[in-house]
Amino acid sequence: MSETQDYHIIEKFREMVEKRYDFEELKQRFELPESITEEIVDEIETYFLTTIYPPAPERKELEEAFQDLASYVKQPKKIWGLFGDMARALFKFGRHFMAAMRAGMDAMDSFVGAKNFETSMAEIANKHGIRPPMSDEDFEDSMYQLPREEVEKFIGDVRSLFGAMVNTVLLQKTLDILTHVIETMEHKPHVFPKKDVDGIKLGRNLLQRGYDIFSKYDEPTKKAIVEFIYKNEMWYVDYVYRKKEGN
């Protein structure tokens, strides 16, 4: 698929997110809890549009960093190895070091899963000869061509990504650890190429933006946000399948 066509599909993802998180439509679609305010919905929409589906001009840089982040997610020992003596790491970051590392890697793994779904959608659109401009119908047709379990896995990855950011105390430790990792890598440019550092920076940015959202709210509100996102994403999947199957 050409870069232009690929970008067009990403722009369509962005457009569909904007439609799906329109607050007035959400109020008609669901009985929203009082804790889910228009401000929160706007923050979630912005997170999708700046972190998962950024505008086309930022796309190439994101894709390159994403590929290197994925390699670290698949081999987390590559990060753990940066700490050398594990006893010193535990002393520096506390007894929650391993839990914080796992939480961060799980969140980034969920991000990788979400990006893989996007790639599958692009491949389907290309296979069926869908060309720009992509209509809502084209987008829904492409989604419907995928196995439903793959679509629902994507929704699960999105839920896991946000769910990993609910424990903001642990998330702050993860951010501290990743900052240390980045500083260590930058001090050894002969060992760690810039593209590797950019991959870890992408992961840290992904989590930092989540922390900026969730750290403002109490526990019930944080959990309500994650459940609301999952409910809205599953609503859309159900909508597409019902529409395509004439139900």
Backbone torsions as a table, in degrees:
resi	resn	phi	psi	omega
1	MET	NA	137.8	179.8
2	SER	-70.8	159.7	-179.2
3	GLU	-61.2	-37.6	-179.5
4	THR	-62.3	-45.5	179.6
5	GLN	-64.8	-41.1	179.6
6	ASP	-61.0	-45.8	178.8
7	TYR	-61.3	-37.4	-178.7
8	HIS	-63.4	-39.1	178.9
9	ILE	-65.6	-39.7	178.1
10	ILE	-63.7	-40.9	177.9
11	GLU	-62.5	-33.0	178.4
12	LYS	-70.4	-38.4	173.6
13	PHE	-55.7	-45.7	-178.4
14	ARG	-61.8	-44.1	-179.2
15	GLU	-63.2	-41.1	-178.6
16	MET	-69.9	-33.7	174.8
17	VAL	-63.8	-44.7	179.6
18	GLU	-58.8	-40.8	178.6
19	LYS	-67.4	-40.9	-174.8
20	ARG	-71.0	-25.3	-178.1
21	TYR	-111.9	29.4	171.6
22	ASP	-75.3	120.1	-170.0
23	PHE	-61.8	-40.9	-178.8
24	GLU	-63.7	-40.3	177.9
25	GLU	-68.4	-37.9	179.0
26	LEU	-61.6	-39.1	179.7
27	LYS	-63.7	-32.2	178.2
28	GLN	-79.4	-31.3	-175.9
29	ARG	-76.1	-41.1	-175.4
30	PHE	-128.9	161.0	168.5
31	GLU	-90.7	90.9	-174.0
32	LEU	-71.1	138.0	173.5
33	PRO	-66.3	154.3	-178.5
34	GLU	-58.4	-27.9	-178.0
35	SER	-69.6	-21.4	179.4
36	ILE	-89.7	92.8	-176.6
37	THR	-91.9	170.5	177.2
38	GLU	-62.5	-35.2	178.9
39	GLU	-61.5	-43.2	179.9
40	ILE	-65.4	-44.3	179.3
41	VAL	-60.4	-41.6	178.3
42	ASP	-63.0	-38.6	179.6
43	GLU	-65.4	-41.2	180.0
44	ILE	-66.5	-44.0	178.3
45	GLU	-59.6	-44.5	179.7
46	THR	-62.5	-38.1	178.8
47	TYR	-60.9	-47.5	177.5
48	PHE	-57.7	-46.3	-170.7
49	LEU	-78.7	-17.8	179.8
50	THR	-106.8	-24.6	-174.3
51	THR	-107.1	-47.2	-177.0
52	ILE	-91.7	-42.5	-179.4
53	TYR	-125.7	68.8	-179.9
54	PRO	-70.5	164.9	179.8
55	PRO	-59.1	156.3	-176.0
56	ALA	-51.8	-42.3	-178.5
57	PRO	-58.3	-27.2	-179.6
58	GLU	-90.9	-3.7	-167.5
59	ARG	-65.1	-48.6	-175.5
60	LYS	-60.0	-45.3	179.6
61	GLU	-60.9	-42.3	178.9
62	LEU	-62.9	-45.1	-176.6
63	GLU	-61.5	-41.6	-179.3
64	GLU	-65.7	-43.8	178.8
65	ALA	-66.0	-38.3	-179.9
66	PHE	-59.9	-42.1	-178.4
67	GLN	-62.7	-38.9	-179.2
68	ASP	-76.8	-32.7	173.6
69	LEU	-61.4	-42.9	-178.3
70	ALA	-59.0	-36.6	-179.0
71	SER	-67.1	-33.8	178.0
72	TYR	-75.0	-34.8	178.0
73	VAL	-63.5	-39.2	-179.8
74	LYS	-72.3	-25.0	-179.0
75	GLN	-130.2	69.2	-174.6
76	PRO	-59.0	-20.8	178.7
77	LYS	-65.0	-19.5	176.3
78	LYS	-62.8	-34.3	177.0
79	ILE	-79.5	-45.7	-178.4
80	TRP	-58.4	-33.5	-179.1
81	GLY	-63.8	-19.7	179.8
82	LEU	-71.2	-13.0	-177.1
83	PHE	-92.8	-9.6	179.4
84	GLY	62.8	-108.3	-178.8
85	ASP	-75.3	113.7	-177.8
86	MET	-63.2	-31.3	179.0
87	ALA	-62.1	-39.2	178.2
88	ARG	-67.9	-37.1	178.7
89	ALA	-63.8	-42.7	179.2
90	LEU	-64.3	-37.7	178.7
91	PHE	-66.5	-42.1	-176.8
92	LYS	-70.3	-42.3	-172.5
93	PHE	-108.8	-2.8	175.6
94	GLY	90.7	175.0	-173.4
95	ARG	-69.2	-12.9	179.5
96	HIS	-91.4	12.2	-176.9
97	PHE	-53.7	-52.1	-176.1
98	MET	-65.1	-40.9	179.4
99	ALA	-63.6	-40.8	-179.8
100	ALA	-66.1	-40.8	177.9
101	MET	-62.9	-45.3	-179.1
102	ARG	-63.8	-42.5	-179.8
103	ALA	-60.8	-42.9	179.5
104	GLY	-64.9	-43.8	-179.7
105	MET	-67.0	-37.3	177.6
106	ASP	-63.5	-41.7	179.1
107	ALA	-63.5	-43.9	-179.1
108	MET	-69.3	-32.2	175.6
109	ASP	-64.2	-38.0	177.4
110	SER	-64.6	-38.1	177.3
111	PHE	-63.2	-43.6	177.4
112	VAL	-58.7	-42.9	178.7
113	GLY	-61.7	-41.4	179.3
114	ALA	-64.2	-40.1	179.6
115	LYS	-68.3	-34.6	178.4
116	ASN	-64.5	-35.1	177.6
117	PHE	-63.4	-42.6	178.3
118	GLU	-57.8	-42.8	178.6
119	THR	-62.5	-42.2	178.7
120	SER	-60.9	-41.3	178.5
121	MET	-62.5	-42.2	-179.8
122	ALA	-63.5	-41.2	-179.8
123	GLU	-64.5	-40.5	179.0
124	ILE	-63.9	-46.0	-179.6
125	ALA	-59.6	-41.0	180.0
126	ASN	-67.0	-44.0	-179.1
127	LYS	-59.6	-36.0	-177.8
128	HIS	-94.7	12.7	173.4
129	GLY	68.5	24.6	178.5
130	ILE	-75.8	126.5	-177.0
131	ARG	-120.5	158.1	176.5
132	PRO	-61.3	146.9	-4.8
133	PRO	-80.5	139.8	-177.3
134	MET	-85.6	125.6	179.1
135	SER	-84.9	168.0	174.0
136	ASP	-57.1	-40.0	-179.1
137	GLU	-63.4	-42.1	177.8
138	ASP	-60.9	-43.6	-179.5
139	PHE	-61.6	-46.2	-179.2
140	GLU	-67.8	-36.8	176.4
141	ASP	-61.8	-42.2	-179.8
142	SER	-64.0	-42.7	178.5
143	MET	-63.3	-42.3	-176.8
144	TYR	-66.1	-25.9	179.5
145	GLN	-71.3	-20.1	179.3
146	LEU	-79.9	150.3	173.8
147	PRO	-58.5	136.6	-177.2
148	ARG	-58.0	-34.4	-180.0
149	GLU	-63.6	-30.8	177.2
150	GLU	-69.8	-39.8	178.0
151	VAL	-64.3	-44.0	-178.9
152	GLU	-70.2	-28.3	174.4
153	LYS	-64.5	-40.3	176.2
154	PHE	-58.2	-45.9	179.0
155	ILE	-62.4	-39.5	177.0
156	GLY	-63.0	-38.3	177.7
157	ASP	-64.8	-41.2	178.1
158	VAL	-62.8	-43.7	179.4
159	ARG	-62.8	-42.1	179.8
160	SER	-65.0	-38.6	179.3
161	LEU	-60.0	-50.0	179.3
162	PHE	-70.2	-37.4	179.8
163	GLY	-61.4	-34.1	179.8
164	ALA	-68.6	-18.0	-176.7
165	MET	-96.3	-0.1	-178.8
166	VAL	-70.8	-39.8	178.9
167	ASN	-79.7	84.4	-171.9
168	THR	-70.7	-24.7	177.0
169	VAL	-65.9	-47.9	178.1
170	LEU	-66.8	-37.4	-179.8
171	LEU	-62.3	-39.0	177.7
172	GLN	-61.7	-38.9	177.0
173	LYS	-64.5	-40.8	178.1
174	THR	-60.3	-43.3	179.5
175	LEU	-63.0	-40.6	177.8
176	ASP	-62.0	-42.5	-179.8
177	ILE	-64.1	-45.5	-179.1
178	LEU	-66.0	-33.4	175.2
179	THR	-62.1	-43.1	177.5
180	HIS	-62.1	-43.7	179.8
181	VAL	-59.7	-46.3	-179.2
182	ILE	-62.1	-44.9	179.7
183	GLU	-62.0	-41.5	178.9
184	THR	-62.7	-44.5	-179.6
185	MET	-64.4	-41.6	-178.2
186	GLU	-67.7	-25.1	178.3
187	HIS	-81.6	-6.3	-179.9
188	LYS	-129.2	60.7	-176.5
189	PRO	-62.5	-21.8	178.4
190	HIS	-75.0	-17.7	179.6
191	VAL	-101.9	-41.8	-175.5
192	PHE	-114.9	108.8	179.0
193	PRO	-64.5	157.6	-177.4
194	LYS	-56.0	-36.3	-177.7
195	LYS	-63.8	-34.2	176.0
196	ASP	-65.9	-43.9	178.9
197	VAL	-61.4	-41.5	-179.9
198	ASP	-63.2	-33.8	177.7
199	GLY	-63.5	-45.9	179.0
200	ILE	-68.1	-35.9	176.8
201	LYS	-62.9	-37.2	176.2
202	LEU	-60.5	-45.5	178.9
203	GLY	-61.6	-43.0	179.9
204	ARG	-65.1	-40.8	179.4
205	ASN	-63.5	-40.7	177.1
206	LEU	-55.4	-46.4	-178.1
207	LEU	-76.8	-35.9	179.8
208	GLN	-62.0	-43.3	-179.9
209	ARG	-65.3	-35.3	175.4
210	GLY	-66.8	-42.5	178.0
211	TYR	-59.6	-41.4	-179.4
212	ASP	-59.9	-32.0	178.3
213	ILE	-79.1	-56.5	-168.6
214	PHE	-74.3	-26.4	-176.8
215	SER	-66.1	-13.6	-178.2
216	LYS	-84.6	-11.5	-169.5
217	TYR	-117.9	159.2	177.5
218	ASP	-79.3	172.4	-173.9
219	GLU	-59.5	-47.7	179.9
220	PRO	-59.6	-38.8	-179.4
221	THR	-67.1	-41.8	179.7
222	LYS	-60.0	-44.3	-179.7
223	LYS	-67.8	-37.0	178.4
224	ALA	-63.7	-36.1	179.3
225	ILE	-64.2	-47.2	-178.8
226	VAL	-62.4	-43.5	-179.7
227	GLU	-67.4	-36.0	178.1
228	PHE	-63.8	-43.8	179.6
229	ILE	-61.3	-47.0	-179.8
230	TYR	-60.7	-44.6	-178.9
231	LYS	-62.4	-41.7	-178.6
232	ASN	-69.3	-40.1	179.0
233	GLU	-67.6	-40.6	178.7
234	MET	-69.0	-33.9	175.8
235	TRP	-57.4	-44.0	-177.4
236	TYR	-66.0	-41.0	177.9
237	VAL	-61.2	-47.2	178.9
238	ASP	-60.3	-41.2	179.6
239	TYR	-59.5	-47.2	-178.8
240	VAL	-63.8	-46.1	-177.6
241	TYR	-67.4	-40.8	176.7
242	ARG	-61.5	-42.5	-178.1
243	LYS	-63.9	-44.4	-177.2
244	LYS	-72.7	-27.1	-178.2
245	GLU	-98.7	4.7	175.0
246	GLY	70.3	27.5	179.9
247	ASN	-97.9	NA	NA
